[in-house]
Amino acid sequence: MSKIKIYPTENSRLSTVDFNNIPFGRVFSDHMFSAEYADGEWKDFKIIPFKDLNIHPAMMALHYGQSIFEGMKATVDQEGNPLLFRPEKHIERLNASARRMCMPEFSSEVFLDAIHQLVDLDRKWIPPHEGSALYLRPFIFATDKFIGVTASQTYRFLIITLPVGPYYSKPVSLKVERKYVRAVNGGVGEAKTCGNYAASLLPAKLAKQEGFDQVMWMDAHEFKYIQEVGTMNLFFVFKDKIVTPATEGAILKGITRMTILDYLKSEGYAVEERPLTIEEVKDAYRKGELIEAFGSGTAAVVATIDRINDTDIDMRFDESNWKLSSEIKKYINGLRAGKIEDKHGWIVPVGST
Ligand SMILES: *Cc1c(COP(=O)(O)O)cnc(C)c1O
């Protein structure tokens, strides 16, 4: 028996959306999931028509930043059946973020039920083309009306969804960031919490003014070890091995990263998860032994990198004949389109719980 009450909309906006031309991040589907935390428990689980919120000016999330989120995708297979991708990993990570931000964890069972029911109800909002998806944004924020630094006693959990077109990611150019840092061991870099993204805006803006798409974050202690980029983890393909920085306290544990690691291992590639210095990358580049470099994340799946700039070197790459990054992207998008046999058990058909 589901604990979720459903209040379907009487005014679907679906007919107003052109699936061949969806502005990213601005079009929202008809329904959203909502839950409230008060008196020490999550309650009032419901799926309601998408609508604005009323916000109290002292709502704590606005002042002290207790706010966390997830990003995941629902797609359709060849017959139009909705599919989810490793949804249990997203609630595990949401709860890890909640623990770090002193927020209450959410039931994995109710989360999965909510995702299945919400996607089922708005299944016509899933764009059918391969690489397109319904992007799901679960988020929790503090709602106490209180001015003072303490953990809120009340929270709201919402899941909103957005149709997104194929993400034609052009290659990204990166500047090795030598002044600002994203995260420090012991800090909140492993949590998908809103302040991390606010803190990244100024360095990103300055890098853009110099002609780069994004900054490559370095460790905050020595500016020696590579961390990640924007909302993507990093992979470097060397002549004889593939390396991704180990997530040891400051790097967001990407689910796409985990998926790529699992895939590469199962295909017999030599992969290493370990601290990776920028010097090692530069040395390999100079010797002609750096073959590919790419970012991984739910939005782009894989984004190739065509430039990495540091104070002493400007590394340029021609990604036109890279093999591995396109192989991985094709594999993950193919799985999500139900075109490739799912031997890892990552695909979860909607309605199958
Ligand atoms: C979400 C995110 C990623 C990628 O995680 P996925 O689960 O693969 O989407 C990487 N880095 C940061 C900072 C992120 O917020």
The ligand as an SDF file (V2000), in Angstrom:
LIG
                    3D

 15 15  0  0  0  0  0  0  0  0999 V2000
   26.0840   16.0740   -9.1010 C   0  0  0  0  0  0  0  0  0  0  0  0
   27.5440   16.3430   -9.1760 C   0  0  0  0  0  0  0  0  0  0  0  0
   28.4590   15.5180   -9.8660 C   0  0  0  0  0  0  0  0  0  0  0  0
   28.0170   14.3720  -10.7320 C   0  0  0  0  0  0  0  0  0  0  0  0
   27.2530   13.4190  -10.0900 O   0  0  0  0  0  0  0  0  0  0  0  0
   26.2830   12.4760  -10.9240 P   0  0  0  0  0  0  0  0  0  0  0  0
   25.6450   11.6350   -9.8830 O   0  0  0  0  0  0  0  0  0  0  0  0
   27.1490   11.6930  -11.8400 O   0  0  0  0  0  0  0  0  0  0  0  0
   25.3290   13.3450  -11.6550 O   0  0  0  0  0  0  0  0  0  0  0  0
   29.8120   15.7960   -9.7770 C   0  0  0  0  0  0  0  0  0  0  0  0
   30.2560   16.8590   -9.0760 N   0  0  0  0  0  0  0  0  0  0  0  0
   29.4250   17.6900   -8.4330 C   0  0  0  0  0  0  0  0  0  0  0  0
   29.9850   18.8220   -7.6720 C   0  0  0  0  0  0  0  0  0  0  0  0
   28.0440   17.4690   -8.4650 C   0  0  0  0  0  0  0  0  0  0  0  0
   27.2140   18.3050   -7.8380 O   0  0  0  0  0  0  0  0  0  0  0  0
  1  2  1  0
  2  3  1  0
  2 14  2  0
  3  4  1  0
  3 10  2  0
  4  5  1  0
  5  6  1  0
  6  7  2  0
  6  8  1  0
  6  9  1  0
 10 11  1  0
 11 12  2  0
 12 13  1  0
 12 14  1  0
 14 15  1  0
M  END
$$$$
